[in-house]
Amino acid sequence: MRRDPFMKRLPALCLIALTGSFLAGCEDSGLSPLSSTRSQTPIPPQTVAAMEALGSSANAPVLIRTYKKEAELEIWKLKADGRYAYFKSYPMCRWSGQLGPKVREGDRQVPEGFYSITPAHMNPNSAYYLSFDVGYPNAYDRAMGHTGGSIMVHGICSSAGCFSMTDAQIAEIYAIAREAFAGGQRAIQMQSYPFHMTAENLAKYRLDPNIGFWTQLKEGSDNFDVTKQDVTVGVCSKHYVFNAVPADGSHFDATAACPPLKRNDETAAEVAAKQKKDEAKIAQLAADGVRPIHTVYVDGGQHPDFASLASYASRPEALAKGPVDVALNESKAKKAKVASADKLDVKSNTTKAAADFAPDPSSKLDEPVTMADAAPEPAKQQNASWFDRLLGAKPPEAKAEPQPPAATPAAAATATTVPPPTQVPLPPRRNEASSTVPKPRDSNNNGKPPQNSVAVPAPAKPQASLSPEESAAQSAAMLRGGFSTFAQADH
C-alpha cells in the first residue's frame, strides 16, 4: 500500500518546526501535547508544609524576585499579617545576555524592571515544558522605545532572553502561581534585578553605564524591603515612580512630565532613611578601596549548582568562558564627569549671558551715560591751484579750525547724554592704540588697502577769505612773479 506523500514528510516537518522553536529563543509555539497534564501537577506536599510553617498557604498571593548575576529566582508568599515573607530560592539553570535592561528584539537580553504576570500569561501548552510570560515590555520599556516580547520563565535550561529553569523547577513554580491565581490573586508582581540591590554590589558597579537605571530599580527594591507589600509602580517622564499616585487624581503618562505626587509620609520617610544609610555605606566602601567594575559575559550565565549540566544548557561554550570583571578607572571617570559638568556650565553661562544682554523692555533705565565728543581732525594743508603753481606762488596756509574750549564741570553736566538700556554691558576700552594712530597693515598687501575696502575721502576745508588789501598785494606779487617766469623762459 502506497503511503500519502504528506504523511511521508510529516516527521521531517515536525522536526523542522521543533528545531525552529528552539532557534527562536523564547517564542513559545506550544507544540507539546503533554504539557496540558503537566500544568495540573500539584504542589509537592513538602512545599505546602513549608508554606504553612511560614504562616502562609498554597492559595495565598505570590511575589517573584529574580537576580541575574546570582542566577536566582525567589518566591515570596503573603502571610496572614498582609506582608510578604521570603519563602524559597530556585537557582536558574540558564539566562542570556549581559547585566542591564533589554533594549531591542533579538538582543538576547533578559529584561530588568517591574512586571505583572496575569492568568492570561500562563502557558500550559508550552514547548519548554511549562512557561508563563513575564509581561515585557511594560510601560517603562515602551516609553524608552524598547522592543521585543514573549519573555518567559520556562524549562529545558535554554535561554535566548528568558529565565530558564529545569523542568522540575518550572513544574513547581508554575503550580505555585496557578494556585495563587485560584485563590483570587489577579496579578503576580515580578521584580527583575541585575543583582541583589546591596550596598556592596552598588559600590562595585557605581561606574557602570547602567547605574542610573539601576538606581531607579533600587528605589523600588527599597520600597518593597520597607513595606513587604506589592509595590505600586507608575511611570512618568520616562522614569519609574514607586508607591506614589498623582495628587490631582489623574493617571500617569509614561512620556509626559510627572505631576505632583502623593505618598504615604511614613513609608517615604523609612525609604529615605534606608537610602541614606546605603549611600553612606557605598561611599565608605569606595573610600576603603572597593574598585568599580563592569562585568562582561560571553552570553549570560547559570547558577553554580548546574555547573555539571553546562554541556546540556544552551550555548555551553559561552558558559565555559565565564564572566570577566573589568576594573574601571575612577579618576578618569571623575575627570570626564567634571569636564562634562564644565561644558554644561559654560553652555549655561553662555545662555545666561545672552539672556542678560537682551534689554528688558519692562525695566527702567539706568543713570544716563555721558558720551564724549569726537576729537577734531587736524587741519589739512590746502593744495595750490594750477594758476598758483604756474606763477610760482606758495600755497596759502590753511587756518586751523578753532578748538572748542575745555568743558568745565558745569558745562560737562550739560553735555548730550544717551541713557542705555538696563543690563547692557559697556564695550571694553581699547587701550592698545589711540584713534589717531593708524592700524598696522597686512605686510602681504604692500601698503595697499585690503580688498573690498573703500577709502572715504576727508571733507575739503574751505579756504580763508582775503581782505581787499591782501588781495591787491597778492595780485601785484603774482604779476611780478609772472614777468620773472616769462623772462626766464625766454633764455
Salt bridges, closest charged atoms under 4 A:
GLU72 OE1 - HIS196 NE2 3.28
ASP107 OD1 - LYS102 NZ 2.73
GLU112 OE2 - LYS68 NZ 2.91
ASP141 OD1 - HIS146 ND1 3.46
GLU172 OE2 - LYS88 NZ 2.75
GLU179 OE2 - ARG178 NE 3.11
GLU200 OE2 - LYS281 NZ 2.84
ASP208 OD2 - HIS294 ND1 2.55
ASP222 OD2 - LYS218 NZ 2.62
ASP222 OD1 - LYS274 NZ 2.93
ASP225 OD1 - ARG65 NH1 3.37
ASP278 OD2 - LYS218 NZ 2.88
ASP278 OD2 - LYS274 NZ 2.90
ASP299 OD2 - ARG108 NH2 2.72
ASP299 OD2 - ARG315 NH1 3.20
ASP305 OD1 - HIS303 ND1 3.54
GLU317 OE2 - ARG315 NE 3.23
GLU330 OE1 - ARG206 NH2 2.79
ASP356 OD2 - LYS352 NZ 3.06
GLU401 OE2 - LYS461 NZ 3.14
